[in-house]
Amino acid sequence: MHEYPQQSSGRRPEPGQGRRRSRRAVMWTGAGAACALLLGAGGFAAYEKDWFSGDGRAAGFAEPVPPTASAATGGPDAKQAEPSAAPSATPTPSGDPDVRLPAGPRSDFRQTAKLDDGTVIAKTRVAGAKSGFEGDVWVWTPKEYEDPKYARSAFPVLIALPGGNGFPTNYWADRSLGLQKAVSEGVQAGTSLPFVLVMPVLNPDDKYYYDGADIPGRPKMGTWIAEDVPDFARANFRTYRSRDGWAFMGSSSGAFVGMKTLLQHPDKFKAVIASGGEITPDSPLWKGHQAEMDANNPEKLAEKLIAAGGPDVHINFQVGTKESGKDRMVKFVQQYGKGPVRTTIRDIQNGEHNGWHYVRGMKEGSLEWVSKVMKGPRPEAG
């Protein structure tokens, strides 16, 4: 049994016209280049068909049989519940009222990648009931999720948000960036909780950037991220009711959205790993909507949270020593890193503005940091 760290008591600007466009482009082209290098000629065609390291087959995240139920039905080799089983077929939680069992309806998952440890990344289409937006979401669960010892336990959710276009894909679902492997290795080392990774699209198209917000007259991407994506996770996986089981990680524009959403909804989320230095909203679609833009500004949201006295939120900035943006993080920490707004900055030595280096930063300490403020799964005794 592993001892996990436990919870402590727009139209896009053209290149050169705005920092976010150029920084997002680095992230997006970096992930695309990895696919091309790994696949060679015809690589992108294969990637579009989900052949990168998955074959599009149906993928289910089965609910494990608890030890007691397993013994009663034929031992450890007893058949697990089918992926399409009704929520009533899942085990009942024991002991912790914070555990929420999958509420259903179950989503139709298709495998897009298979990792060396046998775990899979799978994609599904989610129709957001609250936002009205429909988009793709990728999910990865750690091996512990299907371990019978944890059959009655919930798991913490880490919502991973991309930079780049953030549409029609989420590059954190690309196994070459190593996010899933970083979590698995951290679990084995006792430095990371076994997070369920939920990876939604960030924008509704690749023509504009929406700041992960409900910009008047536009698709409600703020509601998509803050409401529909968590509702999807609750429908399909064992999650915690409290905010102690919910966090974000993101890079560049995804880091901004994760931090902004945390500060907007501190009653629903606990922490964020924000990589890349984006602090304030800058979508050109805000024109004529200053009040709504201010309501999506992390600086103003932090002021409001400090004045209210809480609840506490945890922001871990990551920045490479070979990229710009640290000055904005330092300014935010100096002005707003007080009271309930708990902040830290992690320097990634020789790090640049890309996902591989941000994952390295997570392995070097940010995963352990977020694990210490989150709630982990609890195995059954025996």
C-alpha positions, 0 to 999 in steps of 0.5 A: 500500500502506498502512502500518499501525501495527505491533505494539510489541517477573440480573433487571435492576434497575428504573430508579434501583435500580442504575447498570448498568440506567440506563446500559445503557438509555441505550445501548440506547434511543440505538441504537433512536432512531437507527433510528427517526429514520432510518427514520420510521414503520414503522422498527422493523418494517423493522429487525426484517426486516433491511431497515435497509440490507440485505435478508437476502440470502445473504452470503459473505466470499469468500477472495481469489485470491493474486496468483500464483494469479490470474496462473496462472488468467487474471489479476486478474479470475479467479473467486474461491472461492465463499463455500461453498467447503471450507477446502481451497480457500483459499490456503496461508499463506506465511512466517508460521506464526502465520497460521491459515486458515479451519477450517470449517465455513462459516457461513450469513451473511445481509446486514443492512447494506451500507456506502458502500464496498461492504462488508457487515455480515452475520448468522449463527446460531452453536451454541456447541459448548462453552457449549451456547448458541446465538445470533446473531453479526454480522460485518464485514470490511474491504475489505482482507480480499478484496484479493489482496495479503492472500490469504495473510495473517491479520487481527486480530479485534476482538470488539465487545460491546454494553451495553444488553440485549445481546440479541437484537441487538448494536447495534455491527452498526447502521451508524449508530453508525459503528464500521465506517466508523471502522475503514475511515477509520482504515485509509485514514489509516494509524492503524488496522489493518483489523480483522475485527469480530465482534459477538455477542449478549452475553446469552441473554435480555433479562430478566437480565444475566449479566456475560458469565460462567458463573454456576452453573445459567445459560447459560454466557455466559463460555464463549460469549464466550471460546471459542465466538465465537473458534472461530466466527471461526477457522472462517470467517476468516483469523486469527492463532493467537497472542493478538496478533491478538485484542482486545475493544472494548465499551461499558458492560456490554460493556466490563466483559465485554471487560476481564474476559475479557481478564484471565481469558484473557491467553494468548488475548487481548491488549487491550481498549477499555473504554468507560463505567466498568463495573469489577466484576460485579453481576448479581443471579444471583451470589447464593450463588456468591461464589467464582465471582463473585470469579473474574469480578472484574477487580480480583481477576483483575488482582491474580492477573495481577500476582502471576504476572508476566504476560503483558502485557495492555493496557486502554484506558479511554474515558469521556465528560466528561459521564458518570460513572464515571471515578472507578472507572477512575482507582481501577482504574488506581491500584491495578492499572495496574502490571506486566503490566497496562498501562492508559490512560484517554482522555477524550472531550470533551463525550462522554456514555454512548452509542455515537456518542461512544465511536466518536468516541473511537476515531477520536480515538485509541483505534483507533490505540492498540489497533492499535499493540499488535496484529498487522496483516496482511502483504501479499505482495511484488510 
